[in-house]
Amino acid sequence: MPITLRTASTLTQFLIEQRRRFPDARGEFNALILDAAMACKAIAKSVAYGALTDTLGNHEEEEGGSINVQGETQKKLDVLSNDLFIRRSEWGGHLAGMVSEEMEGPYSIPSHLPRGKYLLAFDPLDGSSNIDINVSVGSIFSVLRAPSHVAEGAPLSATDFLQPGTEQVAAGYALYGPSTMLVLSVGTGVHGFTLDPVMGEFMLTHPDLRVPDDTQEFAINASNARFWEAPVKRYVDECLAGKTGPRGKDFNMRWIASMVADAHRILMRGGVFLYPRDTKDPSKPGRLRLLYEANPVGFIIEQAGGRASTGRKPVLRVQPSSLHQRVGLVFGSKNEVERIERYHAEPSKAEAEAPLFAERSLFRC
C-alpha cells in the first residue's frame, strides 16, 4: 500500500515515520540505515573529487596492484569505500558483522564495541572499472537479521550470512552521478532521496517508485553473445528483430557496465537487465554476487513492482551456499522477465526437433 509522506522529508524524517507504524520498534534499525547513508555521503565526496585527489587508478599494495577475493584488481576507491562502510557502521552498536565484495571472510564487530542484531552485506563501489573515465558508479547494501546466538555474543561465521533474499529487512543503493541519490526499501515500497550538497541531507524526491510492467528497452553485454544459452539468444534476437519480428515493436539496447546505473534507469523508466549464466567460464554459474549485488537489487526491484530472477527461478528464493556465490541475474519490467523465464522453461528448438533425446526421452535418466 502506498505511503503518504510529507513533501521534502529528510531521510531521518522518513525513517521516523516508518518507525511510528510499529510502536514496539526500537531505534537500532533506523540508526543503521543512517550509518549506511553516512558512508554513501563520504564515498560520494571522494568520487566527486576525481582526479583532484590521489584516489584514481589501481590500489598498489603490491607490484601490479592488489587483487580482491573475486580475483579482480582493486581500485584505490574500492579499498577506500570499503573502509568507509566499515568505519561508519561498526561503532553504533547496531551490527553483529559485515560482509563485502572486498573482504574474503566476514568482518566481526571488534570486541571493544557494542554488538547489535543486524548483519550488513555490501558492495562498496559497484562499477569501479568506470571510475577513471568519470562514468556513474554506486554502492549497494543489504540488511539481514543476525541469528539470535550471534546477536547475543556467539562468534560470527560465514554461515550466519547465508540467508535467502526473502529474509532481507532492507536494501538500498547509492548512485554517484550528476547528483547523488540514495534509493531505499525497508519493505514498504521503494523511495528515492537526493543528496542536498549544501545541507548535507538526503531529501525525499522520488516517493513510491514503480517499475512499469512493459518496456521497449533491454540491457545486456552483447560481446558475450557467443556464450549465451539458447533462451537468452532467442529473447535478444526477437528484440533486435523489431517491428517486423515476433514482438511487433522496436527495442533500444542500453548497457552502462555499472549495475547500479542500469538498475536506476530501469527503476525510473522501465526496462530489463540481463547478466545471465553463460558458457564463458563454466566454473562460474553467473557473474554477479548473490548476497550483496543480486539480492539487494532484486529486493528493490520487486518492492517496486518489477521482477528479479536467475532466468529460471526468483533470485530472492535462491539459498546461498557461500559468501561470494555468483548467480545469473535478470531483472526489471515484470512482463519481460516472465517472458525470459518462460523461454528457459520451454524445451529448446534442438530438443523439439529430436524428441528421443529430449529431457523426458528414453535416453535420459
C-alpha positions in Angstrom: 0.0 0.0 0.0 1.4 3.4 -0.9 2.7 5.5 2.0 1.6 9.1 2.3 4.6 11.3 3.2 5.1 15.0 3.7 7.0 16.6 0.9 10.6 17.4 1.2 11.1 14.9 4.0 14.7 14.2 5.0 15.8 10.6 5.2 15.8 10.8 9.0 12.1 12.1 9.0 11.2 9.3 6.5 12.7 6.6 8.8 11.0 8.1 11.9 7.6 8.0 10.1 8.2 4.4 9.2 9.1 3.5 12.8 5.9 5.1 14.1 4.0 2.4 12.2 5.5 -0.1 14.6 5.1 1.2 18.2 7.3 -1.6 19.7 10.2 -0.9 17.4 13.4 0.5 18.8 15.8 2.8 17.1 18.7 0.5 16.1 17.3 -0.2 12.6 16.9 3.5 11.7 20.4 4.3 13.1 21.9 1.5 11.0 20.3 2.9 7.8 21.6 6.4 8.7 25.1 4.9 9.2 25.0 3.3 5.7 23.7 6.6 4.3 26.6 8.5 6.0 29.1 6.0 4.4 27.5 6.8 1.0 27.8 10.5 1.6 31.5 10.1 2.3 32.0 7.9 -0.8 30.1 10.4 -2.9 32.6 13.1 -1.8 35.6 11.0 -2.7 34.1 10.1 -6.1 33.3 13.8 -6.8 36.9 14.9 -6.3 38.0 12.6 -9.1 41.5 13.4 -10.4 41.9 16.3 -8.0 43.0 13.8 -5.3 45.1 10.7 -5.4 42.2 8.3 -5.4 42.0 7.2 -9.0 43.8 4.1 -10.5 44.7 0.8 -9.1 45.4 0.1 -5.4 49.1 -0.6 -5.5 49.6 -2.7 -2.4 52.0 -4.8 -4.4 53.6 -4.5 -7.8 50.8 -4.8 -10.4 48.1 -3.8 -8.0 46.3 -5.7 -5.2 43.7 -8.4 -6.1 40.5 -9.0 -4.1 38.8 -12.3 -3.3 37.0 -12.2 -6.6 40.3 -12.3 -8.5 39.8 -8.7 -9.7 42.3 -5.8 -9.5 41.2 -3.4 -6.8 40.9 0.3 -7.4 42.0 2.8 -4.8 38.4 3.9 -4.4 37.3 0.2 -3.9 39.6 0.0 -0.8 38.7 3.5 0.4 34.9 2.9 0.0 35.1 -0.5 1.8 36.9 1.1 4.7 34.3 4.0 4.8 31.5 1.5 5.1 33.2 -0.4 7.9 34.2 2.7 9.9 30.9 4.4 9.6 28.9 1.3 10.5 30.8 -0.7 13.1 30.7 1.7 16.1 27.0 2.3 16.6 26.1 -1.0 18.3 23.6 -2.0 15.6 25.6 -4.6 13.8 26.9 -8.1 14.6 29.0 -8.3 11.5 29.5 -7.4 7.8 30.5 -9.0 4.6 31.8 -7.2 1.5 33.0 -7.8 -2.0 36.4 -6.6 -1.0 36.8 -9.0 2.0 37.4 -12.7 1.8 35.6 -13.5 5.1 33.0 -11.9 7.4 34.0 -8.9 9.5 33.2 -9.2 13.1 32.4 -6.1 15.2 35.5 -5.6 17.4 35.1 -6.8 20.9 35.6 -3.3 22.4 32.5 -2.1 20.5 28.8 -3.0 21.3 27.2 -5.7 19.2 23.8 -5.4 17.6 21.2 -7.7 16.0 21.7 -7.0 12.3 24.1 -8.0 9.5 25.3 -5.8 6.7 26.3 -7.1 3.2 27.6 -4.6 0.7 29.4 -3.9 -2.5 31.2 -0.6 -1.6 31.7 0.6 -5.1 29.9 -1.2 -7.9 31.2 -0.4 -11.4 34.5 0.8 -10.2 36.2 0.0 -13.5 34.4 3.1 -14.8 35.9 5.4 -12.2 38.8 6.5 -14.3 36.6 7.6 -17.1 34.1 9.5 -14.9 31.1 7.3 -15.6 28.4 6.9 -12.9 29.1 4.3 -10.2 27.4 3.3 -7.0 27.2 1.4 -3.7 24.8 -1.4 -2.9 23.9 -2.7 0.6 21.6 -5.3 2.2 20.4 -5.6 5.8 19.7 -9.0 7.4 18.8 -10.0 10.9 21.6 -11.7 12.7 20.8 -15.2 14.2 19.9 -14.8 17.9 23.0 -16.6 19.1 25.2 -14.2 17.2 23.4 -11.1 18.4 23.9 -12.5 21.9 27.6 -12.7 21.5 28.5 -16.1 19.9 31.3 -16.0 17.3 30.3 -14.8 13.9 30.7 -17.2 10.9 30.1 -17.1 7.2 27.0 -19.4 7.7 25.2 -16.6 9.5 25.0 -14.6 6.3 23.7 -17.4 4.1 20.1 -16.3 4.1 17.9 -16.1 1.0 17.0 -12.7 -0.3 13.5 -13.0 1.1 15.0 -12.6 4.6 16.3 -9.1 3.9 14.8 -6.4 6.1 16.1 -3.5 4.0 18.2 -2.9 0.9 19.5 0.2 -0.9 21.9 1.6 -3.3 23.6 5.0 -3.8 24.2 6.3 -7.3 27.1 8.8 -7.7 26.1 10.6 -10.9 25.3 14.2 -11.8 23.5 14.2 -8.4 24.0 11.7 -5.6 20.9 9.6 -5.0 20.0 7.0 -2.3 17.3 4.6 -3.3 16.0 2.6 -0.3 13.4 0.0 0.5 12.6 -1.1 4.1 9.9 -3.5 2.8 7.2 -0.8 2.2 7.9 0.1 -1.4 10.9 2.0 -2.9 11.8 5.6 -2.3 14.5 7.8 -3.8 16.4 10.5 -1.9 18.6 13.1 -3.5 21.6 14.5 -1.6 21.4 18.2 -0.9 25.1 19.2 -1.1 24.5 22.4 0.9 22.5 20.9 3.8 24.3 17.5 3.6 20.9 15.8 3.8 19.3 13.1 1.7 15.9 14.6 0.8 12.9 12.6 -0.4 12.4 13.5 -4.1 11.1 10.2 -5.6 8.5 8.6 -3.3 6.8 5.3 -4.2 8.9 4.4 -7.3 7.4 1.8 -9.6 8.8 -0.2 -12.4 6.5 -0.2 -15.5 5.2 -3.7 -16.4 6.2 -3.3 -20.1 9.2 -1.8 -21.8 11.0 -1.4 -25.1 14.5 -1.3 -23.6 16.9 -4.0 -22.6 20.4 -4.0 -21.2 22.9 -6.8 -21.9 26.6 -7.1 -22.7 26.3 -8.1 -26.4 30.0 -9.0 -26.6 29.2 -12.2 -24.8 26.6 -13.3 -27.3 28.6 -16.3 -28.5 28.4 -17.7 -24.9 24.7 -17.2 -24.3 22.3 -20.0 -23.6 19.6 -20.6 -26.2 16.7 -18.9 -24.3 18.7 -15.7 -23.9 19.8 -15.7 -27.5 16.2 -16.2 -28.5 15.0 -13.3 -26.4 17.6 -10.9 -27.7 17.1 -11.9 -31.3 13.4 -11.3 -31.0 14.1 -7.8 -29.5 16.5 -7.0 -32.3 14.1 -8.1 -35.0 11.9 -5.0 -34.1 8.5 -4.3 -35.6 8.9 -7.0 -38.3 9.8 -9.7 -35.7 7.6 -11.7 -33.4 7.5 -8.9 -30.8 6.0 -6.4 -33.2 7.8 -3.4 -31.7 11.2 -1.8 -31.8 13.6 -2.1 -28.8 16.5 0.0 -27.7 19.6 -1.6 -26.2 21.4 0.1 -23.3 24.5 -1.0 -21.4 26.4 1.1 -18.9 28.6 -1.6 -17.3 27.7 -0.2 -13.9 24.8 -2.3 -12.5 23.7 0.5 -10.1 23.3 2.9 -13.0 21.5 0.3 -15.1 19.2 -0.6 -12.2 18.4 3.1 -11.6 17.5 3.7 -15.2 15.1 0.7 -15.1 13.6 1.8 -11.8 12.9 5.3 -13.2 11.5 4.4 -16.7 11.4 0.6 -17.1 13.5 -1.9 -19.0 15.1 -5.3 -18.4 18.7 -6.0 -17.4 20.3 -9.4 -18.3 23.6 -10.7 -16.9 22.7 -14.3 -17.4 24.5 -17.5 -16.8 26.6 -18.4 -19.9 29.4 -20.7 -21.0 32.2 -18.2 -21.0 33.6 -19.7 -17.7 31.8 -23.0 -16.9 33.2 -22.8 -13.3 31.0 -19.7 -12.6 27.2 -20.1 -12.6 27.0 -16.3 -13.2 28.8 -13.1 -12.9 27.1 -11.1 -10.2 27.4 -11.9 -6.5 24.2 -13.1 -4.8 24.4 -11.7 -1.3 25.5 -8.1 -1.9 24.5 -7.4 -5.6 21.7 -9.7 -6.8 19.7 -9.9 -3.6 19.6 -6.2 -2.7 18.9 -5.1 -6.2 16.3 -7.9 -6.6 14.6 -6.8 -3.3 14.4 -3.2 -4.5 13.1 -4.1 -8.0 10.4 -6.4 -6.6 9.3 -3.9 -4.0 8.8 -1.5 -6.9 6.5 -4.0 -8.7 9.2 -5.5 -11.0 10.6 -9.0 -11.1 14.1 -10.4 -10.4 15.1 -13.8 -11.5 18.1 -16.1 -12.3 16.2 -16.7 -15.5 14.9 -20.0 -14.1 13.6 -19.0 -10.6 13.1 -15.9 -8.4 16.5 -14.8 -7.3 15.3 -13.9 -3.8 14.5 -17.6 -3.2 18.0 -18.9 -4.0 19.6 -20.4 -0.9 23.1 -19.0 -0.7 25.9 -21.6 -0.3 28.9 -19.3 0.1 29.6 -15.6 0.8 30.8 -14.7 -2.7 28.4 -17.0 -4.6 27.7 -15.9 -8.1 24.4 -16.2 -10.0 22.9 -15.2 -13.3 20.5 -12.2 -12.9 17.6 -10.9 -15.0 15.5 -8.1 -13.5 13.2 -5.2 -14.5 9.8 -4.9 -16.1 7.7 -7.8 -14.9 6.3 -8.9 -18.3 9.7 -9.1 -19.9 11.4 -11.0 -17.1 8.5 -13.5 -17.0 8.9 -14.0 -20.8 12.6 -14.8 -20.3 11.7 -17.3 -17.6 9.2 -18.9 -20.0 11.8 -19.3 -22.6 14.1 -21.0 -20.1 11.3 -23.4 -19.1 10.4 -24.3 -22.7 12.4 -27.1 -24.4 15.0 -25.8 -26.8 14.4 -26.0 -30.6 17.0 -28.7 -30.9 15.2 -30.8 -28.3 11.9 -30.2 -30.0 13.3 -31.4 -33.3 14.9 -34.5 -31.7 12.3 -35.8 -29.2 14.1 -39.0 -28.5 16.9 -37.0 -26.9 14.7 -34.5 -25.1 14.6 -34.2 -21.3 12.0 -36.9 -20.8 13.2 -39.3 -23.5 14.3 -42.9 -23.1 17.9 -41.7 -23.4 17.8 -39.5 -20.3 17.7 -40.7 -16.7 
